[in-house]
Amino acid sequence: MSSFQDLIKGEKPILVDFYADWCAPCKAMNPILKSVKSKMGDQIKILKINIDKNQAVANKFNVRGIPTFILFQSNEIKWRKSGLLEENNLLEELKKIT
């Protein structure tokens, strides 16, 4: 768990995607996340966390549905949303924060 804490403590915003390999909406988000990353570049880091392999982290942040996205900055949760997101909506939310 401490390694996850180390990952989210920086000043650069980190969007964490809690997903599972068997989740169809999670798979549908992959090209959207790639596009968001290409548009935002170094303004944001995207981290994917497989909930089946990292149950302690998912439990700590009360992840009940997937995909769940949590934006961390300086160890704080700045934004959180669950479910399939449209690219424009996601970009809009991230730009408000970054």
C-alpha positions, -999 to 999 in steps of 0.1 A, spaced: 0 0 0 28 24 7 40 23 -29 5 34 -40 7 63 -15 41 72 -29 26 73 -64 -2 97 -55 17 122 -33 32 143 -61 20 177 -72 12 164 -107 -24 152 -109 -28 115 -112 -59 99 -126 -63 64 -112 -85 41 -133 -98 12 -111 -107 -16 -135 -109 -53 -140 -99 -74 -171 -134 -89 -173 -151 -55 -173 -165 -45 -208 -170 -8 -199 -134 -7 -185 -121 -20 -218 -142 6 -236 -124 33 -216 -89 23 -228 -89 42 -261 -106 72 -244 -79 73 -217 -51 71 -243 -67 100 -262 -70 121 -230 -34 114 -222 -23 124 -257 -43 156 -254 -31 165 -219 4 153 -222 26 160 -191 -2 178 -173 -15 145 -160 -4 110 -152 -28 81 -157 -24 50 -135 -44 18 -140 -52 -3 -110 -66 -38 -115 -90 -43 -86 -87 -81 -87 -49 -78 -81 -51 -48 -57 -81 -54 -35 -66 -36 -5 -62 -3 -25 -97 -7 -40 -111 -12 -6 -92 17 9 -109 41 -16 -143 24 -13 -144 13 -50 -177 -5 -54 -183 -2 -91 -159 -3 -121 -146 15 -139 -140 41 -111 -118 71 -117 -102 90 -89 -80 121 -95 -54 126 -69 -32 156 -64 -7 160 -35 -22 129 -18 -58 144 -19 -88 132 -39 -97 161 -62 -124 144 -82 -141 110 -84 -165 94 -109 -177 58 -117 -189 44 -149 -183 49 -186 -173 85 -194 -173 104 -226 -139 118 -236 -152 154 -238 -167 151 -203 -136 136 -188 -113 163 -205 -136 190 -192 -135 177 -156 -97 172 -157 -91 207 -171 -110 223 -143 -86 207 -118 -53 207 -136 
